[in-house]
Amino acid sequence: MKKPFCTWEGDTLVLNILGTPNAKRDAIGKVKGHQLCVSVTEAPVVRT
């Protein structure tokens, strides 16, 4: 059985996201394995 990308933990919806920064456009893609692909145009922020 395939593992879902989302589950409920009580009243909280938990999403397993595969994020892609610096993409050409913002988009919510298809499910890849047990992760939902999400692309954003913004660059990643490194905090120390």
Number of C-alpha atoms within 10 A of each C-alpha: 3 6 9 13 17 14 12 9 8 7 6 8 9 12 14 14 17 15 13 16 15 12 14 10 11 14 13 13 11 10 15 11 11 15 17 18 18 17 18 16 13 13 10 10 7 5 4 3
